[in-house]
Amino acid sequence: MIKKGTLIREVKTNPDPIFENTTANRTLVWMVTRVNPKTYSVKCVEGYWKGHGCNIHKNFKPEYTDVYGTTTRYEVIA
């Protein structure tokens, strides 16, 4: 169960050489700061977005691949 203070790791990978040194290959760690009715408010605590915040919809998929071949995986770490 995700609640305030939960840490979520977001890992993006894309094997295409065009995306080798881009944000398509990176890892961020988010901390849940607020649980809203439809979203989780999160703040980045590790990675290039450190200090920034955003919302993640509550029905997010734990793993998906976009049209460019970038695979995004979310995992609860604490």
Chimera marker file (.cmm) of the C-alpha trace (Angstrom):
<marker_set name="trace">
<marker id="1" x="0.000" y="0.000" z="0.000" r="1" g="1" b="0" radius="0.5"/>
<marker id="2" x="1.329" y="3.391" z="-0.990" r="1" g="1" b="0" radius="0.5"/>
<marker id="3" x="1.079" y="6.096" z="1.675" r="1" g="1" b="0" radius="0.5"/>
<marker id="4" x="2.784" y="9.348" z="2.622" r="1" g="1" b="0" radius="0.5"/>
<marker id="5" x="6.546" y="8.798" z="2.935" r="1" g="1" b="0" radius="0.5"/>
<marker id="6" x="6.649" y="5.791" z="0.569" r="1" g="1" b="0" radius="0.5"/>
<marker id="7" x="9.644" y="5.730" z="-1.798" r="1" g="1" b="0" radius="0.5"/>
<marker id="8" x="9.060" y="4.762" z="-5.435" r="1" g="1" b="0" radius="0.5"/>
<marker id="9" x="11.889" y="4.050" z="-7.880" r="1" g="1" b="0" radius="0.5"/>
<marker id="10" x="11.227" y="4.949" z="-11.523" r="1" g="1" b="0" radius="0.5"/>
<marker id="11" x="13.599" y="3.307" z="-14.003" r="1" g="1" b="0" radius="0.5"/>
<marker id="12" x="13.522" y="4.200" z="-17.706" r="1" g="1" b="0" radius="0.5"/>
<marker id="13" x="15.510" y="2.227" z="-20.267" r="1" g="1" b="0" radius="0.5"/>
<marker id="14" x="15.781" y="2.399" z="-24.033" r="1" g="1" b="0" radius="0.5"/>
<marker id="15" x="18.257" y="0.137" z="-25.873" r="1" g="1" b="0" radius="0.5"/>
<marker id="16" x="18.290" y="2.319" z="-29.029" r="1" g="1" b="0" radius="0.5"/>
<marker id="17" x="21.754" y="3.948" z="-29.466" r="1" g="1" b="0" radius="0.5"/>
<marker id="18" x="20.075" y="7.260" z="-30.366" r="1" g="1" b="0" radius="0.5"/>
<marker id="19" x="18.821" y="7.526" z="-26.777" r="1" g="1" b="0" radius="0.5"/>
<marker id="20" x="22.085" y="6.377" z="-25.163" r="1" g="1" b="0" radius="0.5"/>
<marker id="21" x="22.892" y="9.540" z="-23.140" r="1" g="1" b="0" radius="0.5"/>
<marker id="22" x="19.387" y="10.945" z="-22.682" r="1" g="1" b="0" radius="0.5"/>
<marker id="23" x="16.687" y="10.895" z="-20.033" r="1" g="1" b="0" radius="0.5"/>
<marker id="24" x="15.298" y="7.792" z="-21.756" r="1" g="1" b="0" radius="0.5"/>
<marker id="25" x="17.931" y="5.915" z="-19.706" r="1" g="1" b="0" radius="0.5"/>
<marker id="26" x="17.761" y="7.066" z="-16.114" r="1" g="1" b="0" radius="0.5"/>
<marker id="27" x="16.644" y="6.306" z="-12.582" r="1" g="1" b="0" radius="0.5"/>
<marker id="28" x="14.696" y="8.590" z="-10.243" r="1" g="1" b="0" radius="0.5"/>
<marker id="29" x="13.508" y="7.999" z="-6.690" r="1" g="1" b="0" radius="0.5"/>
<marker id="30" x="10.236" y="9.667" z="-5.701" r="1" g="1" b="0" radius="0.5"/>
<marker id="31" x="8.854" y="10.205" z="-2.196" r="1" g="1" b="0" radius="0.5"/>
<marker id="32" x="5.084" y="10.379" z="-1.781" r="1" g="1" b="0" radius="0.5"/>
<marker id="33" x="4.276" y="13.693" z="-0.074" r="1" g="1" b="0" radius="0.5"/>
<marker id="34" x="0.484" y="13.556" z="-0.292" r="1" g="1" b="0" radius="0.5"/>
<marker id="35" x="-2.177" y="11.004" z="-1.147" r="1" g="1" b="0" radius="0.5"/>
<marker id="36" x="-4.986" y="12.657" z="-3.128" r="1" g="1" b="0" radius="0.5"/>
<marker id="37" x="-8.293" y="11.055" z="-4.247" r="1" g="1" b="0" radius="0.5"/>
<marker id="38" x="-6.995" y="10.285" z="-7.779" r="1" g="1" b="0" radius="0.5"/>
<marker id="39" x="-3.238" y="10.943" z="-7.614" r="1" g="1" b="0" radius="0.5"/>
<marker id="40" x="-0.113" y="10.697" z="-5.487" r="1" g="1" b="0" radius="0.5"/>
<marker id="41" x="1.819" y="13.951" z="-5.052" r="1" g="1" b="0" radius="0.5"/>
<marker id="42" x="5.491" y="13.055" z="-5.214" r="1" g="1" b="0" radius="0.5"/>
<marker id="43" x="8.824" y="14.821" z="-4.837" r="1" g="1" b="0" radius="0.5"/>
<marker id="44" x="12.064" y="13.638" z="-6.401" r="1" g="1" b="0" radius="0.5"/>
<marker id="45" x="14.666" y="12.780" z="-3.722" r="1" g="1" b="0" radius="0.5"/>
<marker id="46" x="17.317" y="11.162" z="-5.953" r="1" g="1" b="0" radius="0.5"/>
<marker id="47" x="18.236" y="11.798" z="-9.579" r="1" g="1" b="0" radius="0.5"/>
<marker id="48" x="18.491" y="14.720" z="-11.956" r="1" g="1" b="0" radius="0.5"/>
<marker id="49" x="15.020" y="16.049" z="-10.956" r="1" g="1" b="0" radius="0.5"/>
<marker id="50" x="15.945" y="16.216" z="-7.249" r="1" g="1" b="0" radius="0.5"/>
<marker id="51" x="13.751" y="18.727" z="-5.445" r="1" g="1" b="0" radius="0.5"/>
<marker id="52" x="11.057" y="18.861" z="-8.126" r="1" g="1" b="0" radius="0.5"/>
<marker id="53" x="7.573" y="17.496" z="-7.687" r="1" g="1" b="0" radius="0.5"/>
<marker id="54" x="4.711" y="16.172" z="-9.764" r="1" g="1" b="0" radius="0.5"/>
<marker id="55" x="1.673" y="13.897" z="-9.539" r="1" g="1" b="0" radius="0.5"/>
<marker id="56" x="1.387" y="10.219" z="-10.426" r="1" g="1" b="0" radius="0.5"/>
<marker id="57" x="-2.083" y="8.910" z="-11.225" r="1" g="1" b="0" radius="0.5"/>
<marker id="58" x="-3.214" y="6.201" z="-8.791" r="1" g="1" b="0" radius="0.5"/>
<marker id="59" x="-3.975" y="3.662" z="-11.524" r="1" g="1" b="0" radius="0.5"/>
<marker id="60" x="-0.470" y="3.823" z="-13.065" r="1" g="1" b="0" radius="0.5"/>
<marker id="61" x="0.911" y="0.684" z="-14.682" r="1" g="1" b="0" radius="0.5"/>
<marker id="62" x="3.965" y="-0.783" z="-12.901" r="1" g="1" b="0" radius="0.5"/>
<marker id="63" x="5.647" y="-1.293" z="-16.301" r="1" g="1" b="0" radius="0.5"/>
<marker id="64" x="4.927" y="-0.022" z="-19.790" r="1" g="1" b="0" radius="0.5"/>
<marker id="65" x="6.675" y="0.714" z="-23.087" r="1" g="1" b="0" radius="0.5"/>
<marker id="66" x="6.003" y="3.875" z="-25.077" r="1" g="1" b="0" radius="0.5"/>
<marker id="67" x="5.996" y="4.369" z="-28.866" r="1" g="1" b="0" radius="0.5"/>
<marker id="68" x="9.762" y="5.117" z="-28.878" r="1" g="1" b="0" radius="0.5"/>
<marker id="69" x="10.638" y="1.830" z="-27.187" r="1" g="1" b="0" radius="0.5"/>
<marker id="70" x="11.376" y="3.339" z="-23.777" r="1" g="1" b="0" radius="0.5"/>
<marker id="71" x="10.365" y="0.984" z="-20.986" r="1" g="1" b="0" radius="0.5"/>
<marker id="72" x="9.324" y="2.631" z="-17.725" r="1" g="1" b="0" radius="0.5"/>
<marker id="73" x="9.206" y="0.537" z="-14.555" r="1" g="1" b="0" radius="0.5"/>
<marker id="74" x="7.949" y="1.669" z="-11.128" r="1" g="1" b="0" radius="0.5"/>
<marker id="75" x="8.774" y="-0.233" z="-7.955" r="1" g="1" b="0" radius="0.5"/>
<marker id="76" x="8.037" y="0.545" z="-4.312" r="1" g="1" b="0" radius="0.5"/>
<marker id="77" x="11.311" y="0.439" z="-2.383" r="1" g="1" b="0" radius="0.5"/>
<marker id="78" x="10.286" y="1.607" z="1.113" r="1" g="1" b="0" radius="0.5"/>
<link id1="1" id2="2" r="1" g="1" b="0" radius="0.2"/>
<link id1="2" id2="3" r="1" g="1" b="0" radius="0.2"/>
<link id1="3" id2="4" r="1" g="1" b="0" radius="0.2"/>
<link id1="4" id2="5" r="1" g="1" b="0" radius="0.2"/>
<link id1="5" id2="6" r="1" g="1" b="0" radius="0.2"/>
<link id1="6" id2="7" r="1" g="1" b="0" radius="0.2"/>
<link id1="7" id2="8" r="1" g="1" b="0" radius="0.2"/>
<link id1="8" id2="9" r="1" g="1" b="0" radius="0.2"/>
<link id1="9" id2="10" r="1" g="1" b="0" radius="0.2"/>
<link id1="10" id2="11" r="1" g="1" b="0" radius="0.2"/>
<link id1="11" id2="12" r="1" g="1" b="0" radius="0.2"/>
<link id1="12" id2="13" r="1" g="1" b="0" radius="0.2"/>
<link id1="13" id2="14" r="1" g="1" b="0" radius="0.2"/>
<link id1="14" id2="15" r="1" g="1" b="0" radius="0.2"/>
<link id1="15" id2="16" r="1" g="1" b="0" radius="0.2"/>
<link id1="16" id2="17" r="1" g="1" b="0" radius="0.2"/>
<link id1="17" id2="18" r="1" g="1" b="0" radius="0.2"/>
<link id1="18" id2="19" r="1" g="1" b="0" radius="0.2"/>
<link id1="19" id2="20" r="1" g="1" b="0" radius="0.2"/>
<link id1="20" id2="21" r="1" g="1" b="0" radius="0.2"/>
<link id1="21" id2="22" r="1" g="1" b="0" radius="0.2"/>
<link id1="22" id2="23" r="1" g="1" b="0" radius="0.2"/>
<link id1="23" id2="24" r="1" g="1" b="0" radius="0.2"/>
<link id1="24" id2="25" r="1" g="1" b="0" radius="0.2"/>
<link id1="25" id2="26" r="1" g="1" b="0" radius="0.2"/>
<link id1="26" id2="27" r="1" g="1" b="0" radius="0.2"/>
<link id1="27" id2="28" r="1" g="1" b="0" radius="0.2"/>
<link id1="28" id2="29" r="1" g="1" b="0" radius="0.2"/>
<link id1="29" id2="30" r="1" g="1" b="0" radius="0.2"/>
<link id1="30" id2="31" r="1" g="1" b="0" radius="0.2"/>
<link id1="31" id2="32" r="1" g="1" b="0" radius="0.2"/>
<link id1="32" id2="33" r="1" g="1" b="0" radius="0.2"/>
<link id1="33" id2="34" r="1" g="1" b="0" radius="0.2"/>
<link id1="34" id2="35" r="1" g="1" b="0" radius="0.2"/>
<link id1="35" id2="36" r="1" g="1" b="0" radius="0.2"/>
<link id1="36" id2="37" r="1" g="1" b="0" radius="0.2"/>
<link id1="37" id2="38" r="1" g="1" b="0" radius="0.2"/>
<link id1="38" id2="39" r="1" g="1" b="0" radius="0.2"/>
<link id1="39" id2="40" r="1" g="1" b="0" radius="0.2"/>
<link id1="40" id2="41" r="1" g="1" b="0" radius="0.2"/>
<link id1="41" id2="42" r="1" g="1" b="0" radius="0.2"/>
<link id1="42" id2="43" r="1" g="1" b="0" radius="0.2"/>
<link id1="43" id2="44" r="1" g="1" b="0" radius="0.2"/>
<link id1="44" id2="45" r="1" g="1" b="0" radius="0.2"/>
<link id1="45" id2="46" r="1" g="1" b="0" radius="0.2"/>
<link id1="46" id2="47" r="1" g="1" b="0" radius="0.2"/>
<link id1="47" id2="48" r="1" g="1" b="0" radius="0.2"/>
<link id1="48" id2="49" r="1" g="1" b="0" radius="0.2"/>
<link id1="49" id2="50" r="1" g="1" b="0" radius="0.2"/>
<link id1="50" id2="51" r="1" g="1" b="0" radius="0.2"/>
<link id1="51" id2="52" r="1" g="1" b="0" radius="0.2"/>
<link id1="52" id2="53" r="1" g="1" b="0" radius="0.2"/>
<link id1="53" id2="54" r="1" g="1" b="0" radius="0.2"/>
<link id1="54" id2="55" r="1" g="1" b="0" radius="0.2"/>
<link id1="55" id2="56" r="1" g="1" b="0" radius="0.2"/>
<link id1="56" id2="57" r="1" g="1" b="0" radius="0.2"/>
<link id1="57" id2="58" r="1" g="1" b="0" radius="0.2"/>
<link id1="58" id2="59" r="1" g="1" b="0" radius="0.2"/>
<link id1="59" id2="60" r="1" g="1" b="0" radius="0.2"/>
<link id1="60" id2="61" r="1" g="1" b="0" radius="0.2"/>
<link id1="61" id2="62" r="1" g="1" b="0" radius="0.2"/>
<link id1="62" id2="63" r="1" g="1" b="0" radius="0.2"/>
<link id1="63" id2="64" r="1" g="1" b="0" radius="0.2"/>
<link id1="64" id2="65" r="1" g="1" b="0" radius="0.2"/>
<link id1="65" id2="66" r="1" g="1" b="0" radius="0.2"/>
<link id1="66" id2="67" r="1" g="1" b="0" radius="0.2"/>
<link id1="67" id2="68" r="1" g="1" b="0" radius="0.2"/>
<link id1="68" id2="69" r="1" g="1" b="0" radius="0.2"/>
<link id1="69" id2="70" r="1" g="1" b="0" radius="0.2"/>
<link id1="70" id2="71" r="1" g="1" b="0" radius="0.2"/>
<link id1="71" id2="72" r="1" g="1" b="0" radius="0.2"/>
<link id1="72" id2="73" r="1" g="1" b="0" radius="0.2"/>
<link id1="73" id2="74" r="1" g="1" b="0" radius="0.2"/>
<link id1="74" id2="75" r="1" g="1" b="0" radius="0.2"/>
<link id1="75" id2="76" r="1" g="1" b="0" radius="0.2"/>
<link id1="76" id2="77" r="1" g="1" b="0" radius="0.2"/>
<link id1="77" id2="78" r="1" g="1" b="0" radius="0.2"/>
</marker_set>
